[in-house]
Amino acid sequence: MPDTATRPGNRLMDRPEYKSKQQPLTAAPDDTIFDAVTRMAKKNYGSVIVVNSDKSVIGVVSERDVMNKVVAGDLDPKTAKLSEIMTDNPRLAQETDDLVDWLRIMSNERFRRLPVVDENGHIKAVFT
């Protein structure tokens, strides 16, 4: 797990783009894939963050998940649930984590979307 940034300006929340990012799109695990993808298309987002009833992050669904698991997997998006295709237990960054540490982790572990949460585990941003 990355350390809290010790140098000023290195925390995720210190980055200029952090404050200007739009609120991430969220959905419940029982929402249909169709509803989520419709919302993603309307907002031109590449992913939806799946949250539980406490608003804690439990998964991520990306455009790639839709292509590989719904289209290629022949699922019906109007009946299949996000929980069926989400990447569960995704890596989560804290707002105070070091940006460079996370860039290294994302590169090494080959993932593109990093949910950033506050001290309560609630989604604040998604770094891509």
Rosetta blueprint (number, residue, H / E / L):
1 M L
2 P L
3 D L
4 T E
5 A L
6 T L
7 R L
8 P L
9 G L
10 N L
11 R E
12 L H
13 M H
14 D H
15 R L
16 P H
17 E H
18 Y H
19 K H
20 S H
21 K L
22 Q L
23 Q L
24 P L
25 L L
26 T E
27 A E
28 A L
29 P L
30 D L
31 D L
32 T E
33 I H
34 F H
35 D H
36 A H
37 V H
38 T H
39 R H
40 M H
41 A H
42 K H
43 K H
44 N L
45 Y L
46 G L
47 S E
48 V E
49 I E
50 V E
51 V E
52 N L
53 S L
54 D L
55 K L
56 S E
57 V E
58 I E
59 G E
60 V E
61 V E
62 S E
63 E H
64 R H
65 D H
66 V H
67 M H
68 N H
69 K H
70 V H
71 V H
72 A L
73 G L
74 D L
75 L L
76 D L
77 P L
78 K L
79 T L
80 A L
81 K E
82 L H
83 S H
84 E H
85 I L
86 M L
87 T E
88 D E
89 N L
90 P L
91 R L
92 L L
93 A E
94 Q E
95 E L
96 T L
97 D E
98 D E
99 L H
100 V H
101 D H
102 W H
103 L H
104 R H
105 I H
106 M H
107 S H
108 N H
109 E H
110 R L
111 F L
112 R L
113 R L
114 L E
115 P E
116 V E
117 V E
118 D L
119 E L
120 N L
121 G L
122 H E
123 I E
124 K E
125 A E
126 V E
127 F E
128 T L
